[in-house]
Amino acid sequence: MSYGTVFPLWRDAAGRAWSDYTEHAFVQALGDGTLPSRAFLHYLVQDYIFLIHFSRAWALAVTKAETVEEMRSCAGTVNALINDEIALHVSICGAHGISEADLQVADEGRANLAYTRYVLDAGHSGDLVDLLASLAPCVMGYGEIGLRLSKAATSDRYREWIGTYAGAEYQATCCDAGALIDSAVNLRLGDRPTSSPRWGGLCRRFRTATRLEADFWQMGLDP
């Protein structure tokens, strides 16, 4: 899926950073089932913490919105994160003996700190498009990874995780996010965004967030 028109341009501008993220060794190990359970659970605990901050970032996006349509889209994403994706993490961790209380008191990894604070800073210091450029690698990257692994995975060990991001509901979230990015960029940069003086800065924001995503996977491999 293309997830809109602006996202593919940002993805291409990220260059090698995008494949370093979406084809990271952690991702490959999810697909072939060789990822140790300890590494996967460590990742899930950190991702639970990440999703708390990610939800706050999307809530911040509501305040950065200029139209009711933008507000509605961002608010819908906040709802999906809090009530669906976080619940999935709690469920999987609970099945492995990690309670929600344990998740709430877990120490935050340095790669997690770096990534979440970068995203929040982008939102506080910039406008909605700055924030979306830093949020997009996570949203769309997981969509791409889920789709690819659903077709190429050689093991069923992490089928539940893969199925979540390959599923129709999450794929619709990616498409909705792509449409939001397209409309937000058009509103603020016009119909020729690559000619805007802001374009290079937005591409750099996207690339930096992509690099931080790869660091997050590496944190999962190094519990």
Buried (B, 14 or more C-beta within 10 A) or exposed (E): EEBBBBBEBBBEBBEEBBEBBBBBBBBBBBBBEEBEEEBBBBBBBBBBBBBBBBBBBBBBBBEBBEEEEBBEBBBBBBEBBBEEBBEBBBEBBEEEEBEBEEBEEBEBBEBBEBBBEBBBBBBEEBBBBBBBBBBBBBBBBBBBBBBBBBEEBEBEBBBEBBBBBBBEEBBEBBBBBBBBBBBBBBEBBEEEBEEBEBBEBBBEBBBBBBBBBBBBBBBBBEB
